[in-house]
Amino acid sequence: MRRLLLLLLGLLLLHRGRCFEFVIDGEWEEETSDLQDHRERYKRAILTSEEQEDFEAIRGDDITVKSYKVESRITSRFAHTTVRSSVINSGSKAQSIGFNVQIPKRAFITNFTMNVNGITFVGSVREKTVARNLYAQARARGKAAGIVRANSQDMETFKTEVHVPPGSNIEFELHYQEMMQRRLGFYEHSLYLQPGRLVPQFQVDVYIFEPKGISTVQTLNTLGPQFAELIKVTSTKDKAHIVFKPNIQQQRKCDNCTGSAVDGIFTVKYDVNRDSNAGELQVSDGHFVQFFAPSNFSPLPKNIVFVIDVSGSMWGVKMKQTVEAMKAILDDLTIDDHFSIVDFNHNVRCWNEELVPGSSIQIADAKNYIQSIKPNGGTNINEALMRAVQMLVRASNQGIIDPRSVSMIILVSDGDPTVGEIKLSTIQKNVKRVMREEFSLFSLGIGFDVDYDFLERIAMENRGMAQRIYANHDAAEQLRAFYSQVSSPLLRRITIQFPEDSVSDITQNRFDKYFSGSELVVAGKVLPSESNTLTSFTTASAAGLDITLETEADTTELDLELAKQQHSFTGFARQMWAYITIKQLISERSLAPTAVKKRKITQRIMALAVEHQFVTPLTALLVESEDAKERLLADSPKDPKHGCCSGGGVVGGSASNGLAPVRVVYQPPPWVQVTTPAPPSQAEKGPEEWTLPQQVNLVDNDPHFIIHLPRSNMDVCFNIDSKPGHILNLVSDSGAGVVVNGQLISSKQVLKRNLSTYFGNISVYYQPDGVGVTVSTDSIAMTDGRNNHTFTWGATAEITQDGLRMSIVKNSHVTVTVNNNIQVMVLLHRVWKKHPVNVDFLGIYIPNDNQYSPLVHGLIGQFSREPEVRVYDIHEGVDPLKKEATMEVKGNKLLVTRGWQKDYRRDKKRGSNVYCWFIHNSGKGFIDGHYTDYIVPSLSSFLQTL
């Protein structure tokens, strides 16, 4: 429902001059939870037909709109929009001129200014009571204006009327701010363009700046086909400019028409580059914002109970659209999902008393059941929800559902309860009492007979969200679109934390679920520190995985970059923090258990809104002349049937139970290489002890093998001269169920008659759990046969699945640990992208103390049983810097050369020299058999017995 904020400015010509008189007869929110009062206030908020006619009568026709300009500056998903209009009363008599702007529902108005014949009125946000008192000082005679609401899906309307004499010039300017919400993989910025007349200077500019880069930007032309070629998009790596500037002829409905065809929504959709699943941490103006929108995770299984209102009020189009939507939703279920359907009027029925798998047979039967429903009777919401919760509890207790799955109830209703328990507060308490922490409730209210405020409260209190469905021709599409947002849960129990004493005033940082295509956002203030780096740690559970992700940001870099940008919004981080905080506080206020708690939250909202100049349900915009003698007032009254803030600031997922953020203290796990100074005793015991053992077996570069023989205190080297694409087995332990393989890639071209080969893919597969990790130069993938999860090199992370743990250090290395006794480290080597010869490649480092079974083999694994080695007859070689000798090993006498290879763990550019005896001919005589015996068909293949 949109709210129409109506300001009436009366300009009265008096005998000795002129003055303005402003009167507003709005509604002021009281500290009450009485639902009957809510309903009465809602009814009064609608203008009567007589009032509407009276209002329309003051409009004039002889009006010239000189200019109409809209500019949006979007920086890091936060938009500041300015709408400017310049109008002349070109008629022969005084008349009222309107300024009508539709703004997104989630936006906050931040300012409104108006210049009437040289008299400027400037807006400022005040607490409502303060604004009322100031306004009352200027209140005089005049016509009272009301606050009007009308139905709209995504917009609400700000409206001003000014009554002026002929020849008057009026300039209007409105500012509002909003945070872009990511839905189904896109941010969407909508501007409602309604100039009302042909405009000589008409222009829309949208400037986007995203520090990490813009992956895609597009415009949706809903204004009409004649404007398709007039929308221009210019984009670079991190900036985009969208401009729409039709001339008067192009604005006409037809060649000879005097009416404007510009009347509709101008929409820009875009998304950003993400180089890791860990998210994006930005710091600016003493505030931080953490964006978290991972992908490349397998969806979690779902358990859904659909609770559908089939009372008499659903008869006709509502039921038809609901049935149509449900058929499409049921088709989306998979065999891993479980579901059932509860339909209710004065009675409650279940399609199936138990949750059943989403098989084709069950889905077909459910569709037939839905199709046969005939709406009639009353509305027993309480009993229906109780039955749905019992169904989920029973399935959980019986072990029918996967413990890592996501359980939810989706309620679809069009009215208030009329049967059974009808007191909304009691229903809310009943549901809260029986809902388990792992269950979520999503509420969909069809039309305007339902108490949307109740649906919103009951959803937010139970880790879900609410949405109004508008009962029109596309209601089915609205239902499907909502389901699409929650149909693919990727993560559970997400927490974003920061080291102690690094941040304060953090917004909600615990989320119950993360859905694919959405985004979680956490903001706060950055505390003073000697370090220029802020670090965040994100923990979550995926399908079979527990993950910890680390993100870092330079605290000065972004401000320097913003200063260079001509069209960026430099205060975005500060305003975004306030925006999210106020939205969450408004939600928390609606759930406040006591009047005292509610008043405390109210004071916080008002203080923040005044400081950051947001018009909220608890503040008002006082617009006054420069000498403060004339004033007018606008507020954003709460609509109990609409609800104050859909989603409550929980972006991209459902809130965890309890809105207060957890204490922002986090001790970095042992695999994190701490950048802050540590006491000497701790530094000596640092994480390098496990990740960097002194002696290892390794393969690096082209590929050079270095085998350390502990008993002999000797290192032996050899190369393998195989072909690109070949997969070499490094460790094959059928007893432990572990295999490590590497696939070769080649350099870009032949150099000195030689085509170099390197490892481009390394695989570690743990057969007992069926879990495998494949590391490439582009990404790191973990799979268990059913679920695939992909990570990039762009963030530090730790992932645990069954007996396998994977630790990623950003742009450096990944360590895979199996059952805490076998470890493999893979090192990333990056080269210049435009290098004519070299390519990115991987090195592999395996500790000598890995605990294999006696069955282990492979190019490296065989040396866990150290062979007897004797080196003698050391003498000068052809190269005076490299001595030669004879080595006896495995019954063979080999000519070996003293040389060195590189260990790149501590210095990836230069490496550390490892002196070794080099075996010629691809290790022949030192390894068992021939190197070709170690070529396997796939990255998960075990080595056949040699």
Summary of the structure (lengths in Angstrom):
residues: 946
radius of gyration: 33.9
end to end distance: 74.6
largest distance: 121.8
contacts: 3222
relative contact order: 0.10
helix: 20%
strand: 41%
